[in-house]
Amino acid sequence: MTTETPPGADRSFLFVLGSSRPDGNTEILARAAAEQLPADVPQRWVDLAELPLPDFQDGRHETDSWPAGENEEILRRATLEATDIVIASPLYWYTLSAHTKRYLDYWSGWLSASGSDFKERMAGRTLWGVTVMADDEEVVAEGLTTALNHTAAYMRMRFGGVLFGNGSRPGQVRNDERAMVRAKTFFHGETPLARFPYEETGER
């Protein structure tokens, strides 16, 4: 089953920038797509390089709770306040950047925190991806796409797919005409409920 997500005032977008450098190609492509959203749709942009998180410590089987830092709480609140979360991560070693992966690792802590309803509140929201890579073949980014799809599937979220662009030198993605055309309609695309491969085939 696929559904088209209409733009509307009830939606709010969180753009999570996971690059290690400011104004990178992935951010340029994400902003090109965001420009197509209606003016009444709120956008919030957070740069993980400016809100650094310490390495995640899995405390699910510990007796002492992990104290949340200021940056963690800012990110947690921003995540929960958005209907659409856009992961804008360059393709680093064929998957998500370290900043982005660490942010998603913290979702595990928010899931297991005492009294948390994080998973229930995230269900039904939409996860999107934007990435720019040096390779011309999008198939090399399957690792990144799989990570985002499976994250959405576990959370019972919708997945809007990944907007791909090509570029390595600063600003080079602007020369990728195909990516810029796709950006114009990316957030108007279908957002099916994300599923694991075994759910699609009926295998367990």
N, C-alpha and C positions, 0 to 999 in steps of 0.2 A: 504493500500500500504506500502510495506517495501522496504528499500534500504540498500545495504551494503556499508558502508563507507570505501573506500580504503585508506590505508595510502599513503601519498604523501607529496612532498615538499611544496605544497600550504597550508598545514595545520599547525597550531601552537596550542599548548596545554597550558592552564593555569590550574595548580593544586592549588586549594584553600584548605588549611589545616585548619580544624575547631576544632581540639582537644584542650583541656586545658592543655595537657602535651606534651613535645617534644618527637619525636621518638616513638610515640604510635603505637598500632597495626594497626590502619587505615592507617597511613602514610606508614608503612611497606608494607601493601598490595597494596596501590596505587603505591608505587615505584616499586614493583614487576611487576605490569601491565605496568608501564611506560618504564621499561627496554626492553619491546618487541617492542616499537615503533622504526621505522627506525631512524638512526643517523641523517638524514637530516631534521627531523621534530623537530622544536624548542619546548623546554619545559621551562616554567617558573613556579617556585614554590613560593607561598606566604603563610606565616603562619599568620593567623589572630590573634594569641596570641601576635605576634611581631608587628603587625600593628593594634593596638586597635582602635576601633571606639566608639565614644560616643553613647548612646542610640539614635536611630533614632527619629527625630522630623518631623512629617508630616506637611509640610507647604503648601499643595496644595491650601488651602483656606486662606492663609495669604498674606498680602500685601508686607511684607518684605521677601526678599530672604534669604535662609539659607546659610551662608558662608561655603564653602567647606574647610575642613581641609586638611593637607598634606597627611595623610594616606588615606583619602577618595579619593583624586585625584589620588594617586598611584593605588588604587584598581580599580577605574573607568577606567583609561587608560589601565590597564592590562586586564581588562574584555573586553574592546572594541577591543583590539589588537589580541585577540585569536579567532580562529575558533572553538575551542573545550574547554569548561569549565568543569573541573572535580571537583565536590564538594566531598571532602574527609572528612566526618564527622562521628565520632563515634555515635552509637545509644544511645542517652541520653533520658531517659523517653519516649522511643518509637518513637522518632522523631529526628530532627536535633539538633545539639548542639546550645547553645546560641550564640557563636561566629558566626556560620554559618547563623543562622536565622537573626542576626543583619546585616550581609553582604547583605543578600537578601532583607531585609527591605530597605536598601539604594538603591536598584534597583528602588523602588517606587519613591524616590526622583530624581533619574536620568531620570526617565520617564517623570516627571512633570516639570523638570527644564525649564526655559524659553529658547525657541529655540532648545530644545533637540530633537535629532533624535535617541535616544537610542533604542527605540523599533524597529524602521526600520532597524537599523544597526545590531541588534541582531537576527532578523528574519533569519531563514535558518541555523543558527549555531547549534552546538550540545551541549547538556547538558548531563553530565554523573554523576553517583554517585558511591562512594565507602564507605562502612561502615563495621565496625567490631563490634560484639556484643557478650555478654556473653551467650545468649540463642542459642540453637541449631536450633530452628525453625525460618526460615526466615520470616514466616507470621507475626511475631510480629513487623517487621519493615515496615509494610504496610503504616504507617503514614509518615515515611520518604520518601518512594517511591512515595506516592501520592503527597506529597508536591513538590517534584522535577518534577514529570510528569506534574502537573498542572501549575507550574511555567513556564516550557517549552511550554506548550500549550498556555498559555496567551501571551507569547512572540513570538509565531509562530516559535519556535525552534524545532529541532529534539531532541529526547530523546534516549540515548543509553542504558538506564537501569541502574541497580545498581549491582555492584560487592559486594557480601556478603562474610564475613569471620567470623570465630568464635574465640574468645579469650578475656581474661580478664586481666590476669597477663601480664606484659611487655614482648613482643616478642612471646607471645603464639600463635599468628596467624600463625607463621611459621610451626606449627604442623598441621595446617588445610590443608591437602593435596588437598582436593577438591577445596578450594579457590585458592590455588597456581596454580593448573592446569587451572582453569578458567581465572586466571590473564594473562596467556600466550596468550590468544586469545581475551581478553575482548574488546580491542579497535579495533578489526577487525570485531566486530559484527554488526548487523543490527541497523540502526538509523532511524526509521520511524519518520515522522512528528508527534509531540506530539499532542494528542487530549484529550479533556475533555470527560468523559463518555457519556454525552448526544450527543456529536458529533458522537460518534461511533454507538450509537443506533438510531440516527435520532430524538431523543426527544429534545424538547426545554423547 
